[in-house]
């Protein structure tokens, strides 16, 4: 295992990785550095389609792939149509829910297009494949004979993922126990068929990736490499990319560009540099210069972070609209023309029901909503409303649309009686 501090780097790609703080550990960093200087390296990252969208946590490896592709290396995205049927136990303290084939297929189709926003995935410069294509046809007995023989139970249960679950006496299903074999075989298959020599992943994937390197050595008499990224947490210890509403999804229907923008513009001052390094294309030297700012100047840096991150995820037009909407919502003026409109079919609604409606989701529960309303934390058309039972009627507002402010961040226009 190596880190940048142990190994002088000459490859431009790895030097940029190190500058951006994207290297947690590597299997043989010096040899990988030589390989990357010798010509394009084909590498992969796997993503199991366990949800209908990718989230910001997935963006760490995706942005790493973007950096490598920018330096001429070739990414392969592996959508885990096969491994998704098993469920990766890495980093999990309880058994994953087994998803049916139809759900996995729907999720896979929805997240497939999201990679195209960040990577060039035409056949020449990169591609997307599905490991169901080679895992599902495997005969189980033959797989155990050919692949399972290279794994010992002793070594597998020594891995942190399995050890933590067992020591906590939490269930570890037999199907989850097979996951490491399948991921290792992915690496072997891609090594043989596509010349893949490098697998990237989060720090929790180290054991699975190293198992693949060992399997390449045993089954293909070849050399593979592992490189993992730090698992990112915010300065206050929370998992990065978690908002008050939950995961920060990349799908605009699950997290609007405005909410996406607001997450980044509202990050802790201590996290700005790291987020600029990971979630934008701005150069490390420029980021270092920007992050010398303090006070009002640092707020401008946060706005740059939010704009650049939103532009990459949702496109230039959406980023510009989100920036304008933020200025309108928090600038104190009456112009809310760029603020997101939430259209509801009812013509009247109690305030407490409105703020917890799934389409608004200002607060996670009625109890919390009631407390915040009574405490003056909710405004309608600029005026505090402290009565949770206040009836809001379409006829009381111009164009049946009211302006809702909840807490410091939520700003929405509510159209009553739509449709």
C-alpha positions as CSV (number, residue, x, y, z in Angstrom):
1,X,0.0,0.0,0.0
2,X,1.3,3.5,-0.9
3,X,0.3,7.1,-0.5
4,X,1.5,10.2,-2.4
5,X,3.7,11.1,0.7
6,X,5.6,7.8,0.2
7,X,6.1,8.0,-3.6
8,X,7.4,10.8,-5.8
9,X,4.9,11.1,-8.8
10,X,5.7,12.1,-12.4
11,X,2.5,11.1,-14.2
12,X,0.5,14.3,-14.8
13,X,-2.7,12.4,-13.9
14,X,-1.5,11.1,-10.6
15,X,0.1,14.5,-9.7
16,X,-3.3,16.1,-10.2
17,X,-4.9,13.4,-8.2
18,X,-2.5,14.1,-5.3
19,X,-3.0,17.8,-5.6
20,X,-6.7,17.4,-5.4
21,X,-6.5,15.1,-2.3
22,X,-8.0,12.2,-4.2
23,X,-5.6,9.4,-3.2
24,X,-6.3,7.4,-0.1
25,X,-4.1,4.4,-0.9
26,X,-2.7,2.5,-3.9
27,X,-1.4,-1.0,-4.3
28,X,1.8,0.0,-6.1
29,X,1.8,3.7,-6.8
30,X,5.3,3.8,-8.2
31,X,4.5,1.1,-10.8
32,X,1.2,2.7,-11.6
33,X,3.0,6.0,-12.1
34,X,5.3,4.3,-14.6
35,X,2.4,2.7,-16.4
36,X,0.6,6.0,-16.8
37,X,3.7,7.7,-18.2
38,X,4.2,4.9,-20.7
39,X,0.8,5.3,-22.4
40,X,-3.0,5.3,-21.9
41,X,-4.2,3.1,-19.1
42,X,-7.7,1.5,-19.3
43,X,-9.4,1.6,-15.9
44,X,-12.8,1.0,-14.4
45,X,-15.2,1.9,-11.5
46,X,-18.3,-0.2,-10.7
47,X,-21.6,1.3,-9.7
48,X,-24.5,-1.0,-8.6
49,X,-27.9,0.4,-9.7
50,X,-29.4,0.2,-6.2
51,X,-31.3,3.6,-6.6
52,X,-33.0,5.4,-9.4
53,X,-30.2,8.1,-9.5
54,X,-26.6,8.5,-8.6
55,X,-25.8,10.9,-5.8
56,X,-23.0,13.2,-4.8
57,X,-21.1,10.4,-3.1
58,X,-20.9,8.7,-6.5
59,X,-19.4,11.8,-7.9
60,X,-16.1,11.3,-6.2
61,X,-15.1,8.4,-8.4
62,X,-16.8,9.9,-11.4
63,X,-14.8,13.1,-11.1
64,X,-11.7,11.0,-10.6
65,X,-12.5,9.2,-13.9
66,X,-13.0,12.7,-15.5
67,X,-9.5,13.7,-14.4
68,X,-7.9,10.6,-15.8
69,X,-9.8,10.8,-19.1
70,X,-8.7,14.5,-19.4
71,X,-5.1,13.2,-19.2
72,X,-5.7,10.6,-22.0
73,X,-6.6,7.5,-20.0
74,X,-9.7,5.4,-20.9
75,X,-12.6,4.9,-18.4
76,X,-14.9,2.0,-18.3
77,X,-18.1,2.4,-16.2
78,X,-19.4,-1.0,-15.0
79,X,-23.1,-0.9,-14.2
80,X,-23.6,-3.7,-11.8
81,X,-26.7,-5.4,-13.2
82,X,-25.2,-8.6,-11.9
83,X,-23.6,-7.6,-8.6
84,X,-26.6,-5.4,-7.9
85,X,-28.6,-8.6,-7.5
86,X,-26.3,-9.6,-4.6
87,X,-25.7,-6.3,-2.8
88,X,-22.3,-5.0,-1.7
89,X,-21.8,-5.3,2.1
90,X,-18.9,-2.9,2.1
91,X,-19.4,-0.1,4.6
92,X,-22.9,-1.4,5.6
93,X,-23.9,-2.5,9.1
94,X,-27.0,-4.3,8.0
95,X,-28.1,-6.5,5.1
96,X,-29.1,-4.8,1.9
97,X,-32.6,-5.2,0.6
98,X,-32.5,-7.6,-2.4
99,X,-33.9,-5.7,-5.4
100,X,-35.9,-7.5,-8.1
101,X,-34.7,-7.6,-11.7
102,X,-37.3,-5.1,-13.0
103,X,-36.2,-2.5,-10.4
104,X,-32.6,-3.0,-11.2
105,X,-33.3,-2.7,-14.9
106,X,-35.2,0.5,-14.4
107,X,-32.6,2.0,-12.1
108,X,-29.8,1.0,-14.6
109,X,-31.5,2.8,-17.5
110,X,-32.1,5.9,-15.5
111,X,-28.5,6.3,-14.2
112,X,-26.9,5.3,-17.5
113,X,-27.4,8.7,-19.0
114,X,-26.1,10.5,-16.0
115,X,-22.5,9.4,-16.7
116,X,-22.6,11.2,-20.1
117,X,-22.7,14.6,-18.3
118,X,-19.3,14.0,-16.8
119,X,-17.5,11.5,-19.1
120,X,-17.0,11.0,-22.8
121,X,-18.4,7.4,-23.2
122,X,-18.3,6.9,-26.9
123,X,-16.5,3.6,-27.8
124,X,-13.1,5.2,-28.5
125,X,-12.5,7.3,-25.4
126,X,-14.6,5.4,-22.8
127,X,-17.6,3.1,-22.5
128,X,-20.3,1.8,-20.2
129,X,-20.8,-2.0,-19.7
130,X,-23.1,-4.1,-17.6
131,X,-21.5,-7.0,-15.6
132,X,-24.8,-8.9,-15.8
133,X,-23.5,-9.8,-19.4
134,X,-20.7,-12.0,-18.0
135,X,-21.9,-12.8,-14.4
136,X,-25.4,-14.1,-15.1
137,X,-24.3,-16.8,-17.6
138,X,-21.8,-18.2,-15.1
139,X,-22.6,-21.7,-13.8
140,X,-22.4,-21.6,-10.1
141,X,-20.5,-24.8,-9.6
142,X,-18.1,-24.0,-12.3
143,X,-17.6,-20.5,-10.8
144,X,-16.9,-21.9,-7.4
145,X,-14.3,-24.3,-8.9
146,X,-12.6,-21.7,-11.1
147,X,-12.8,-18.6,-8.9
148,X,-13.8,-19.7,-5.4
149,X,-10.8,-22.0,-5.1
150,X,-8.5,-18.9,-5.0
151,X,-10.3,-17.5,-1.8
152,X,-10.0,-18.7,1.7
153,X,-12.7,-18.1,4.3
154,X,-10.0,-17.2,6.8
155,X,-8.8,-14.3,4.6
156,X,-12.3,-13.1,3.7
157,X,-13.6,-12.8,7.3
158,X,-10.4,-10.9,8.2
159,X,-11.6,-8.2,5.8
160,X,-12.9,-5.2,7.7
161,X,-16.3,-5.3,6.0
162,X,-17.0,-8.8,7.1
163,X,-15.2,-8.6,10.4
164,X,-17.1,-5.6,11.6
165,X,-20.5,-7.2,10.8
166,X,-19.6,-10.4,12.6
167,X,-18.1,-8.7,15.6
168,X,-21.3,-6.6,16.0
169,X,-23.3,-9.9,15.6
170,X,-25.2,-8.3,12.7
171,X,-26.5,-10.6,10.0
172,X,-24.2,-11.3,7.0
173,X,-26.1,-13.2,4.4
174,X,-24.4,-15.9,2.4
175,X,-25.2,-14.1,-0.8
176,X,-23.4,-10.9,0.5
177,X,-20.5,-13.1,1.4
178,X,-20.1,-13.9,-2.3
179,X,-19.9,-10.3,-3.4
180,X,-16.1,-10.1,-3.1
181,X,-15.7,-13.0,-5.5
182,X,-18.0,-11.4,-8.0
183,X,-16.2,-8.0,-7.9
184,X,-12.8,-9.7,-8.2
185,X,-14.0,-11.7,-11.2
186,X,-15.2,-8.4,-12.8
187,X,-11.6,-7.2,-12.7
188,X,-10.3,-10.4,-14.2
189,X,-12.9,-10.4,-17.0
190,X,-12.2,-6.8,-17.9
191,X,-8.4,-7.4,-17.7
192,X,-8.8,-10.3,-20.2
193,X,-11.3,-8.8,-22.6
194,X,-10.6,-5.0,-22.5
195,X,-7.1,-4.6,-21.2
196,X,-8.2,-3.0,-17.9
197,X,-5.3,-2.8,-15.4
198,X,-6.6,-0.3,-12.8
199,X,-9.7,-0.3,-10.6
200,X,-10.7,2.8,-8.7
201,X,-13.1,3.0,-5.8
202,X,-13.8,4.5,-2.4
203,X,-11.7,3.6,0.6
204,X,-14.3,1.0,1.7
205,X,-13.7,-0.9,-1.6
206,X,-10.0,-1.6,-0.8
207,X,-10.4,-5.2,0.1
208,X,-12.6,-6.0,-2.9
209,X,-10.2,-4.3,-5.3
210,X,-7.1,-6.0,-3.9
211,X,-8.9,-9.4,-4.1
212,X,-9.3,-8.6,-7.8
213,X,-5.6,-7.9,-8.2
214,X,-4.7,-11.2,-6.6
215,X,-7.2,-13.0,-8.8
216,X,-5.7,-11.5,-11.9
217,X,-2.3,-12.7,-10.8
218,X,-3.6,-16.2,-10.1
219,X,-6.0,-16.7,-13.0
220,X,-4.4,-14.5,-15.7
221,X,-0.8,-14.3,-14.6
222,X,-1.1,-10.5,-14.9
223,X,-0.6,-7.3,-13.0
224,X,-3.5,-5.1,-11.8
225,X,-3.5,-1.9,-9.7
226,X,-5.8,-0.5,-7.1
227,X,-6.3,3.2,-6.2
228,X,-8.9,4.3,-3.7
229,X,-10.2,7.7,-2.6
230,X,-10.9,9.0,0.9
231,X,-14.5,8.6,2.1
232,X,-15.4,12.2,2.5
233,X,-17.0,13.8,5.5
234,X,-17.8,17.4,6.2
235,X,-15.9,19.4,8.8
236,X,-18.7,18.8,11.3
237,X,-18.4,15.0,10.8
238,X,-21.4,14.4,8.6
239,X,-21.2,12.3,5.4
240,X,-20.6,14.7,2.5
241,X,-23.5,15.1,0.1
242,X,-26.2,14.6,2.8
243,X,-28.6,17.5,3.0
244,X,-31.4,18.0,5.5
245,X,-33.7,16.2,3.0
246,X,-31.3,13.2,2.6
247,X,-29.0,12.3,-0.3
248,X,-28.0,14.9,-2.8
249,X,-29.3,13.2,-6.0
250,X,-28.0,14.0,-9.4
251,X,-31.4,13.5,-11.0
252,X,-33.1,16.9,-11.3
253,X,-36.5,15.3,-10.5
254,X,-35.1,14.0,-7.2
255,X,-33.1,17.1,-6.3
256,X,-33.7,20.3,-8.2
257,X,-30.8,22.3,-9.6
258,X,-31.7,25.1,-7.2
259,X,-31.5,22.7,-4.2
260,X,-28.3,21.3,-5.6
261,X,-26.8,24.8,-5.9
262,X,-28.0,25.7,-2.4
263,X,-26.2,22.7,-0.9
264,X,-22.9,23.8,-2.2
265,X,-23.3,27.5,-1.6
266,X,-24.1,26.7,2.0
267,X,-21.2,24.5,2.9
268,X,-19.0,25.0,5.9
269,X,-16.1,27.4,5.2
270,X,-13.7,24.6,6.1
271,X,-15.0,22.4,3.3
272,X,-14.8,24.9,0.5
273,X,-11.3,24.0,-0.7
274,X,-11.9,20.3,-0.7
275,X,-15.2,20.5,-2.5
276,X,-13.7,22.8,-5.2
277,X,-10.9,20.3,-5.7
278,X,-13.2,17.3,-6.0
279,X,-16.5,18.6,-7.6
280,X,-15.2,21.2,-10.1
281,X,-12.8,21.3,-13.1
282,X,-11.0,24.4,-11.7
283,X,-7.3,23.8,-11.5
284,X,-5.6,23.1,-8.2
285,X,-3.4,26.3,-8.3
286,X,-6.5,28.4,-9.0
287,X,-8.4,26.8,-6.2
288,X,-5.5,27.4,-3.8
289,X,-5.5,31.1,-4.7
290,X,-9.3,31.4,-4.4
291,X,-9.3,29.8,-1.0
292,X,-7.1,32.5,0.5
293,X,-10.2,34.6,0.6
294,X,-12.1,35.4,3.8
295,X,-15.4,37.0,4.8
296,X,-17.5,38.4,1.9
297,X,-14.8,37.3,-0.6
298,X,-15.2,33.7,0.6
299,X,-18.9,33.8,0.0
300,X,-18.1,34.7,-3.6
301,X,-15.9,31.6,-3.7
302,X,-18.8,29.5,-2.4
303,X,-21.0,30.9,-5.1
304,X,-18.3,29.9,-7.7
305,X,-18.2,26.4,-6.2
306,X,-22.0,26.1,-6.3
307,X,-22.2,27.4,-9.9
308,X,-19.4,25.1,-11.2
309,X,-20.8,22.0,-9.5
310,X,-24.3,22.7,-10.7
311,X,-23.1,23.4,-14.3
312,X,-21.3,20.1,-14.5
313,X,-24.3,18.2,-13.1
314,X,-27.2,20.0,-14.7
315,X,-25.8,22.1,-17.5
316,X,-25.0,25.8,-18.0
317,X,-28.6,27.0,-18.4
318,X,-29.8,25.3,-15.1
319,X,-26.8,26.6,-13.2
320,X,-27.5,30.2,-14.4
321,X,-31.1,29.8,-13.4
322,X,-30.2,28.4,-10.0
323,X,-27.8,31.3,-9.5
324,X,-30.4,33.9,-10.5
325,X,-33.0,32.1,-8.3
326,X,-30.7,32.2,-5.3
327,X,-30.1,35.9,-5.8
328,X,-33.8,36.5,-6.0
329,X,-34.7,34.3,-3.0
330,X,-32.0,35.7,-0.7
331,X,-31.4,39.2,-2.0
332,X,-34.5,40.6,-0.3
333,X,-36.3,41.8,-3.5
334,X,-39.8,41.0,-4.8
335,X,-38.7,39.3,-8.0
336,X,-39.0,35.5,-7.6
337,X,-39.4,34.8,-11.3
338,X,-36.6,32.3,-11.4
339,X,-37.7,30.4,-8.2
340,X,-38.9,26.9,-8.7
341,X,-42.7,26.5,-9.0
342,X,-44.3,23.6,-7.2
343,X,-47.8,22.9,-8.7
344,X,-50.3,21.3,-6.3
345,X,-53.8,20.1,-7.4
346,X,-55.7,21.4,-4.3
347,X,-57.2,24.9,-4.1
348,X,-56.7,25.3,-0.4
349,X,-54.3,23.8,2.2
350,X,-53.3,24.2,5.8
351,X,-49.8,25.6,6.2
352,X,-48.6,22.7,8.2
353,X,-49.8,20.2,5.5
354,X,-48.1,22.3,2.8
355,X,-44.6,22.4,4.3
356,X,-44.6,18.6,4.9
357,X,-46.1,17.8,1.5
358,X,-43.6,15.5,-0.4
359,X,-43.4,18.0,-3.3
360,X,-42.3,20.7,-0.8
361,X,-40.6,18.7,1.9
362,X,-39.6,21.7,4.0
363,X,-39.5,19.6,7.1
364,X,-39.3,15.9,7.7
365,X,-42.2,15.7,10.2
366,X,-45.3,17.5,11.3
367,X,-43.9,17.8,14.8
368,X,-40.8,19.7,13.6
369,X,-42.9,21.7,11.1
370,X,-45.2,22.8,13.9
371,X,-42.3,23.9,16.1
372,X,-40.7,25.9,13.3
373,X,-44.0,27.6,12.3
374,X,-44.8,28.6,15.8
375,X,-41.3,29.8,16.2
376,X,-41.6,32.2,13.3
377,X,-39.5,30.1,10.9
378,X,-41.9,30.1,8.0
379,X,-43.0,33.1,5.8
380,X,-45.7,33.4,3.2
381,X,-45.3,36.3,0.8
382,X,-42.7,37.7,3.1
383,X,-44.8,37.7,6.2
384,X,-44.2,35.3,9.2
385,X,-47.1,33.0,9.7
386,X,-47.1,31.4,13.2
387,X,-50.4,29.5,13.0
388,X,-49.8,26.0,11.7
389,X,-53.5,25.6,10.9
390,X,-53.7,28.8,8.8
391,X,-55.7,27.9,5.6
392,X,-54.0,29.0,2.4
393,X,-56.6,29.5,-0.4
394,X,-55.8,29.9,-4.1
395,X,-58.1,32.9,-4.3
396,X,-56.2,34.8,-1.7
397,X,-53.0,35.0,-3.9
398,X,-52.4,36.6,-7.3
399,X,-52.3,33.9,-10.0
400,X,-53.1,31.4,-7.1
401,X,-49.4,31.5,-6.4
402,X,-47.8,32.1,-3.0
403,X,-44.1,32.6,-2.1
404,X,-43.0,30.2,0.6
405,X,-39.9,30.6,2.8
406,X,-39.0,27.9,5.3
407,X,-35.9,28.2,7.4
408,X,-32.7,29.7,6.0
409,X,-32.6,27.8,2.7
410,X,-36.0,26.7,1.3
411,X,-37.6,29.1,-1.1
412,X,-40.4,27.9,-3.4
413,X,-43.4,29.4,-5.3
414,X,-46.5,27.3,-4.7
415,X,-49.2,27.2,-7.3
416,X,-52.5,26.0,-5.8
417,X,-55.2,24.4,-7.8
418,X,-52.9,23.4,-10.7
419,X,-54.2,20.8,-13.2
